[in-house]
Amino acid sequence: MLDWLALPMVALLAGLLALTPLGCQVLRRGVVFIDLAVAQAATAAVIWIHWGVELESFWWDQLAASAGALGVSLAIAGMTRRWPSQREALIGLLYVATACSAILGASSHPHGKEKLMQLLAADVLWVNTSSVLALVLCAAVITLLRQTRSFEQDTVFYVSFALATSLAVPAMGLFLVFSCLIAPALWIERGHGHWTVCLSA
């Protein structure tokens, strides 16, 4: 009777496994609002790809989301190196710019507003199999990466963060992704191990 909960539970577990190590890195690097900017960039990219291509496809959406997230994530990487003391303010400006782009795209498409709401507050209870499989694969890759020293490198972190976020947001929504990214990381940073200690970077 509870079979319908299997996919949502797997999605949440995979999301936690993928996002918690990244969340710990986010707190250590002092770029807490990177998730909002990168997720908004992914959202804007999906909305604009629908403006140009009238096709409902998980893979089109995922490709657009990954491209948008990767572009903004690498931009943030460059800004944090060049202007480290202003990084949070600059990330905030990027967030505003990507949010405006998403709203503009939504207003230019007949179903844009529905798509925008779907991406910002996705209902994980109705997640599809493709999204869950993508999240599981992402969690496996992040788990392997965090066993290596390369996970501490800027390029590896920002690319991993962009791809993980772009996979998680369509399945879980922006708000749940931000919670899964920051809340367990805060728990770990405060020294509360419990089961989340195995997820820390």
N, C-alpha and C positions, 0 to 999 in steps of 0.2 A: 504493500500500500504506500510505502514511503520511497518507492523507487524513483519518483520524480525529483527527490531531493539529492540524488546521487551526483548529478552533474553540477548543481550549485555548490555542494560541499567540496567536490574535487576542485572546482574553480577557485573557491576561497582558500583552500589549502595551498594550491599551486601559486595563487597570488601572494600569500604570506611568505612562502618559501622564496619566491623571486624578489619580493619587494623589501623584506626585512633587512637583508644584508646591504641593499642599496640605501635604505633609510639610515642605517648606521653610518654609512659613508657621507650621506647628506648632512647629518648632524655634525660630523667631524670636520667637514669642509665648510660649514657655515653657509650653506646654500639651501635653506629650508624651503623657499618658495619656488625652487626649480620645477617641482612637480606641477604646480599650477600653470606655469608658463609653457612647459613642454606638452602637457596634456591639452592645453588650449590650442597650441600649434597643431597638434594631431587632429583635434576636432575641426579646426578651420580648414585643414587640408582635405579632410573627408568631405566636408560640405562643399568646398569649391570643386572637387573632382566630380561630385554629383551635378554641379552646375554645368560642367562641360561634357560629362558622359552620362547619359540617361540609362544607367544599368545598375541593378541591385545585385552586388556581388561582394561576398565577404573578402575575397582576395584583392579586389580593387580598393575597397575601404582600407584593408590592412596595409597595402602598399602605399597609399596616400598618407595614412596616419604615420607610418614609419618614416617616410620621407620628411614630413613636416616636423615630427618630433626630433629627428636626427639633425635637421638644419638648425633648429633653435637650441638644441642641447650643445652642439659644437660652437654656436655663437656665444653661449653662456660660458663655455670653457675658455674661449678666447678673452672674453671680458673679465673673467675672474683672475686671469693671469696678468692682464694689463692694468686693471683698476680694482685690485683686491679689496680696498677699503670701501668702495662704492658698489660692491657686487649685488647686495640685496636690493638696493634702489634700482639698479639697472635691470635686474631680473623682474622687478615689479613693473618697470616700463615695458619690458618685452611682453609680460603677461597682458597688460592693457592693450598693446598693439595687436597681439594675436586674438584677444577676446573681441576687439573691434572688427577684426577681419572675419571672425566666425559669425558675428551678428550681421555684418554686411552681406556675407555670403548667404546666410539664412533668409534674409529679406529679399534676396534676388532669385530665390528658388521657390516654386510652389509648395514643396514639402520641406523646405529648409528649417522652419521652426521646429517641426516634429523631429527632424534628424538631430538638431542641436540639443533638444531636451533628452532625446534617447542617448546621446553620447555623454551628456553631463550627469545624468542620473539613471544610468542603465540599471535594469532590474535583473540582478544576478540570478533570481529564481527562474528566469526564463532564458538563461544563457544557452547558446547552441553548442553542438559537439565540436565544430571547427574551432571556436574560440577557446574551448576548454583544452583541446589538444595542443593548440598553439601556446597556451599558458603553461601547460605541463612541460612542453619542450623547453620553453624559456626558463622555467624553474630549474630544470636539469642542467642547462648551460650555466646559469648563474651559480648553482651549487658547485659545479666543477671549477668555474673561474675563481671563486673565492678561496679555493684551496691553493691558489698560486699567488705569487707576489705581483703578477701583472694586474691583479684586481685593484691594487692601490694606485696604478698609473692613471693619469688624467684621461687619456684617450680611451682606454678600456672602460673606465667608469662611465664617462659621458655617453659613449656609444651603447654600452649595456643598459644604462638608465633610459635612454631614448627608446630603444627597442622594447624593453620590458614595459615601459609606460604605455607605449602605443599598442601593445598587445592587451594590457590589463584594462585600459579605459573602456574599450568597446564591450568588454565582458562584464565589468564591475561598476563602471561609472566613475567619474572624476572624484566624487566625494568619498566613496568607499576606498578608492585607490590611495587617496591622500591619507586616510585614516590607517590603512594597512601599512603604508610607508613609514609614517611618523610615530604612531602609538607604540608598536612593538619596539622600535628603535629607542624611544624615550624610556621604556621599561628596562631595556638592557643597559642603557647609559646610566641609569640610576642604581645599577647593581643588582637588580632583581632578575636572577637567572631563570628559574623554573624551566619550562620546556622551550622557551624562546632562546635560551642561551645557545642552543645548537644552530640557530639561524644567524647568529651574529657574525659579522665579517671578521 
